[in-house]
């Protein structure tokens, strides 16, 4: 784990710890977690300074990238990606 990230839970919810927050970070930021799991992660990172810093950094990074990447994806690139995904199945 990186500096400031422990494997110990910092709140009463022993089913979530720093490692889980980091492992599920982008699933959390993308809004793809169940409501229950999202709440667990929010409870943990709001009470854990190391995780709070990590979540805030990556949320900011994600917003910055999204705001800078506004060009449409060319159709040829979309097709190459689709072909590669089909070949990987």
Helices and strands as residue ranges (DSSP letters): H 18-23, H 25-29, H 35-47, H 49-68, H 75-88
